[in-house]
Amino acid sequence: MGTRWSAVFFSADPDPRLQVALRAAVDAVDATMSTWKADSDLMRLNRMPRGIWLEVAPQLCAVVALGLQIGQASRGAFDIGVGAAVEAWGFGASDPQSDNLPIARAVSPLTTANAVEVDLPGSRLRRHGDVSIDLSGIAKGHGVDCLAEVLIAQGIADFIVSIDGEVRGCGTKPDGSGWLVGLERPDREHRQLARTLAVSDVAIATSGDYRHFRTVGGKIVSHTIDPRTGAPLDGHVCAVTVTAEHCAVADAWATALMVLGEHEGPVLAEQLGLDALFTLRRNGILHEIGIGAFAQAPNDQHREN
């Protein structure tokens, strides 16, 4: 996935093969869902002719199904069918395709649910339309859940696992305190800690515009695509953090709420009972909006640099 994974846990008698099992779990997600590996199940699906079933790994079926479900719940703000736009804007495995930008902008998020069919019992997928599936907004979170499942299967109850900025903590440290997770300031030039959270039995994911971005026509654009326009986000929200029981869910909703923006995002998060922290950037000033468990988060305005 182009990044690092980690697992920290407490066990009186850990299985020496555990590290191998953890590595195998994340490797399986990467091999199945990567858009950078031509032979992944996902890329084979994207090349399949319309209407033809493709047998794939069960976990790919489950993640696609979850992605479609969150896509509908988010009113199209989370859309796994943004692959063409991601490639066109230069955030995929290929070079930027400026000639395809008008095509990317024309992709309708309403077509994805009808263009992809999932057969969970049969572990099969098929496309009914020319949609290109990209799971970058949910696969890392799923990978974190897979790390957690490996430890749980070994009877380990106290651990924290992560892939890049997606984290899931279970149980506590030996002293009974929660696992400390740091949230970064949304600063493109420096890595700085904004706050820490003590977590237990919860997953946390952040979507932001400050780590993966490029310059197009003299303007900085982030990797998060608004499926409603086929273009990178262009708003005041620079980061959204979400907590949930499972990291795949938190990961997808962090993306969805960031796409929805400063007005629609908090409203939908409130309606659905989500715990979310929105960080807005206006003229170099950062401002926070907390929903649910984050409602009591400090709301001070502060300069980005």
VENBEL-V913729 format. One record per run of one state. SS is the DSSP state (H for helix, E for strand, - for the rest). FROM is the first residue (numbers start at 1). TO is the last residue. Records with the same first field share a line. If there is no record, write none. Layout:
SS->FROM-TO  FROM-TO
This chain:
-->1-4  10-17  34-40  48-53  56-57  74-82  89-97  106-108  120-123  128-138  154-158  164-165  171-178  185-192  200-201  209-212  217-218  223-224  227-230  233-236  245-246  273-274  283-284  295-301  304-305
E->5-9  54-55  116-119  124-127  159-163  166-170  179-184  193-199  202-208  213-216  219-222  225-226  231-232  237-244  275-282  285-291  302-303
H->18-33  41-47  58-73  83-88  98-105  109-115  139-153  247-272  292-294
